[in-house]
Amino acid sequence: MFSPVPVSRDRALGISERLSALTTLSSSLEYLHQRKQLDPGGLNDWAIMKKSPESANFVVRRLSNAVAHKHVTLGLHAARAAVSVGLLMPGNGRWRGAGSLFLGGTTCLLSARHRYGTDGSDQVATLVQGATGLARLSTSDRTKDAFLWYVALQANLSYAASGWVKLVGERWRDASALPGVMRTRTYGSESVYRLTQRHPRSSKYIQHGVLAMECLFPLVYLAGGRLTRPFLASAVGFHVTNGFVMGLGRFMTAFPSMHPMVAYTTAPASHPAVAGRDDRAVRAAAVLLAAGVALGAAVAVQRRGTVLEGWPTSRKFVTRHGNELMYESGGVELSDEPVLVFSAGLASTSEHFSWITERFVNETQHAVVSYARAGYAGSRRRTGAPYDLTESVDDLEDLVRGVVPAHRKVVLVGHSLGGELIRRASARLGDRVAGLVYLDPAHPAELQRSERQSNGAKDLRQTISHASLYLRLGTGVLMSRPDWLDRLPKGYRDRVFAQYTDARLWTAGKREWEAVEKEFRVFDGHIDPIAAPGLIIAAQQTVDQDPEQLLLYNELSRAHQGHGEHGGIKVVEGSDHDSLLTNAPHAHRAADLITEFLGSVPRTGAPAGDDRKTDPATNPAKEPATDVATDLEGTDR
C-alpha cells in the first residue's frame, strides 16, 4: 500500500493511451447511437450550433462547417471508433502516436459541432492523446519524459484546483453538496440521496474525504512515492463512483488515463523501473510558473494604477466620513435644468451608465454627475467604522451638496442598489430633489417577499466573496472578458475591464452586500412618502421572471408625490437587469423615458433654506465647488 508504483516509461505510455482510447471510443459510439440529435431540431442541429460562442471565431467556424454535414460527422465518428479499437490492441509502434493525435485532433475539430454531449472527460482525453501521441512519435527519451511530466503535472493541477475551489465554497464544507447533487434530475440518484439523509455523518465523511484527496493530491511527490498508491486508488474510486451514480461513464477512463504518468514520475529516480528518467521538466515548469506569477503581478499593478487614476477629467470630493469619492461631470454649464446624479449598482461601475450619460451630455441641456462609491474605482474608503448603507447615503448627500451648484436642483438616478440609495438620500436632500429615476432598482423588502431574490442571495454572496478572494491572490490576469463589456461604448471598455479584474470592486461589493442582507432581512415593510415625483424603469426579464418584483415596484411608485400624474412604471422590452444599461438600444430607450420624465418635473427655482453650499463649517469639500459642467466641457467624456 505504501510503496512506489513501478511503472516504466513505455508501460505508462501504453496504459494511458489505451485508457484515453476507451474514452474516445465510448464518446463516438454514443454519438453514433444518438445520430438523430444531428438532425434539424436536434440538440446538435448545426443550424443552431454554429451560432454558439465556440463558433464565433472565423477559423473555427470554417473548420466546423467542413465537417458539419451529418454524413461527414458520422464518418469521422466511425473512423474514431475504429482507430480507438486499434489502439487497444497490443504493440508499442510509432503508428500509435499518429492514432492518438488523430483522436485528439478530431475531438477538437468536432467540439463546436457537439456543443451538447461533451464534458471534462473529452478535454482530459484530448490532453492525454496529444501528449502520448507526440511522445510516441519522438525518438528521444528526454522528449518522452517531458510529455509524461506534462500530463502528470496537469493531473496534479486538475485535482488540487478542483479541491481548493470546493473548499472555498460553503456547500462542501457543511456537507450539503453531495445530497444537493443527488437531488438533481440530470446527475442525481434518488437512492443515494436517501442514503445521505439516513446517514448524514457518513455523507459528511465521504465529502470531506473527497476534499482531502483533491486538495492534498500533490503530496504524492513526497516520501519517495509512498503515498502514490493510496491517492491513486482513492481517485479511481471517486471516478468509478461518479460513473455509476451520476452517469458520467467516460470519467472512469478519462481521468485515470493520467494516473500512469503520475505513477511514473513519483517513483524515486533510483528505482530500476524509471532508470534514466529526465526530471528537468519540473524545473522548467517552476520557471514558467514563476514567470506567470510575475506577469500576473505586473498586469495587476498596471490595472490597479488605471483604476485608481481615473479619467483625465476625474475629480475627488471628501465626505463627512473622510471617504474620497471620485466623480466625473459634464453637460451644459449655463442652464437651470436639473442636474442628473447617477448612482451605480452593487459590484458595478459608474461607466455602466455611459450610453445614457453620453446621451444627456451631448444632446440635452442637462448636466450630469456620475461617481464611484467608496472602495470602487479611484474612490477611497478612509473611515474605519463598520459599514452600513447609511454611510453610502451620507456620502451621496455630501456629494450633491458639495459639487452641484446651490441654484440647481437634482434628479437622482440609481440602478439596482443605487436605486435604494437615492431613495434614502432624497429624504435628506428635501426640495433640492426634482425627481428620482430608478433603473431596475433594489427594493428593501425583496429578500423577504421575493422567493427568487431570497434564494439567489446566498449564491450572490458566495460569488462576490470568491471573486474578491481569488483576485486578491492575483488571478485577475486569468479573468475572461465578459460579453456585456463589449457592448459598452468603445472608449469605456478597457477601463471597466480593469475595474472588474481588480479586487477592490469585489471587496467593496462584498462589504455592501453583507450590509444589504442584514438590513433587507429585517425591513419592516414600510416606505415613507417621498416628496418628489419618481420614475421606475424596469427590465422586462426582471418583471417577467419574478412577478413579485413588479408588485414591489408598484408600492415604491405609489410612495412618490404625484403618483399617477408623473413618472410611474415603464418596462423596457427585451432587456434584463444588466443589458438595460449595457445594451445601446435598451439604454437609449431608458434615456428617452428619462427625458420624457424630466419634462414633467420642476426646472427652476433655488431650493429654499439650503445654505450648506457656501458655509465652510458645513461644506465637507476640501476644494471650492464649481459648476458641474466645467470639468468636461468640450471633451469626449
Stockholm file with secondary structure:
# STOCKHOLM 1.0

chainA/1-637         MFSPVPVSRDRALGISERLSALTTLSSSLEYLHQRKQLDPGGLNDWAIMKKSPESANFVVRRLSNAVAHKHVTLGLHAARAAVSVGLLMPGNGRWRGAGSLFLGGTTCLLSARHRYGTDGSDQVATLVQGATGLARLSTSDRTKDAFLWYVALQANLSYAASGWVKLVGERWRDASALPGVMRTRTYGSESVYRLTQRHPRSSKYIQHGVLAMECLFPLVYLAGGRLTRPFLASAVGFHVTNGFVMGLGRFMTAFPSMHPMVAYTTAPASHPAVAGRDDRAVRAAAVLLAAGVALGAAVAVQRRGTVLEGWPTSRKFVTRHGNELMYESGGVELSDEPVLVFSAGLASTSEHFSWITERFVNETQHAVVSYARAGYAGSRRRTGAPYDLTESVDDLEDLVRGVVPAHRKVVLVGHSLGGELIRRASARLGDRVAGLVYLDPAHPAELQRSERQSNGAKDLRQTISHASLYLRLGTGVLMSRPDWLDRLPKGYRDRVFAQYTDARLWTAGKREWEAVEKEFRVFDGHIDPIAAPGLIIAAQQTVDQDPEQLLLYNELSRAHQGHGEHGGIKVVEGSDHDSLLTNAPHAHRAADLITEFLGSVPRTGAPAGDDRKTDPATNPAKEPATDVATDLEGTDR
#=GR chainA/1-637 SS CCSCCCCCHHHHHHHHHHHHHHHHHHHHHHHHHTGGGGSTTSTTCHHHHTTSGGGCSHHHHHHHHHTCSHHHHHHHHHHHHHHHHHHTSSCCCTHHHHHHHHHHHHHHHHTTTTTTTCCHHHHHHHHHHHHHHHHHHCCCHHHHHHHHHHHHHHHHHHHHHHHHHHHHSHHHHTTCHHHHHHTSTTTCCHHHHHHHHHCHHHHHHHHHHHHHHHHTGGGGGSGGGTTHHHHHHHHHHHHHHHHHHHCCTTHHHHGGGGHHHHHHHHSCTTSGGGTTCCCHHHHHHHHHHHHHHHHHHHHHHHHHHHHHHCCTTCEEEECTTSCEEEEEEESCSSCCSCEEEEECCTTCCGGGGHHHHHHHHHHSSCCEEEEECTTSTTCBCCCCSCCCHHHHHHHHHHHHHHHSCTTSCEEEEEETHHHHHHHHHHHHHGGGEEEEEEESCCCTTHHHHCHHHHHHHHHHHHHHHHHHHHHHTTGGGGCCCCGGGGGSCGGGHHHHHHHHTSHHHHHHHHHHHHHHHHHHTTCCSCCCCBSSCEEEEEEHHHHHHCHHHHHHHHHHHHTBTTTTTSCEEEEETTCCTTHHHHSHHHHHHHHHHHHHHHTTSCCCCCCTTCCTTTCTTTCCCSSCCCCGGGGTTTSCC
#=GC SS_cons         CCSCCCCCHHHHHHHHHHHHHHHHHHHHHHHHHTGGGGSTTSTTCHHHHTTSGGGCSHHHHHHHHHTCSHHHHHHHHHHHHHHHHHHTSSCCCTHHHHHHHHHHHHHHHHTTTTTTTCCHHHHHHHHHHHHHHHHHHCCCHHHHHHHHHHHHHHHHHHHHHHHHHHHHSHHHHTTCHHHHHHTSTTTCCHHHHHHHHHCHHHHHHHHHHHHHHHHTGGGGGSGGGTTHHHHHHHHHHHHHHHHHHHCCTTHHHHGGGGHHHHHHHHSCTTSGGGTTCCCHHHHHHHHHHHHHHHHHHHHHHHHHHHHHHCCTTCEEEECTTSCEEEEEEESCSSCCSCEEEEECCTTCCGGGGHHHHHHHHHHSSCCEEEEECTTSTTCBCCCCSCCCHHHHHHHHHHHHHHHSCTTSCEEEEEETHHHHHHHHHHHHHGGGEEEEEEESCCCTTHHHHCHHHHHHHHHHHHHHHHHHHHHHTTGGGGCCCCGGGGGSCGGGHHHHHHHHTSHHHHHHHHHHHHHHHHHHTTCCSCCCCBSSCEEEEEEHHHHHHCHHHHHHHHHHHHTBTTTTTSCEEEEETTCCTTHHHHSHHHHHHHHHHHHHHHTTSCCCCCCTTCCTTTCTTTCCCSSCCCCGGGGTTTSCC
//
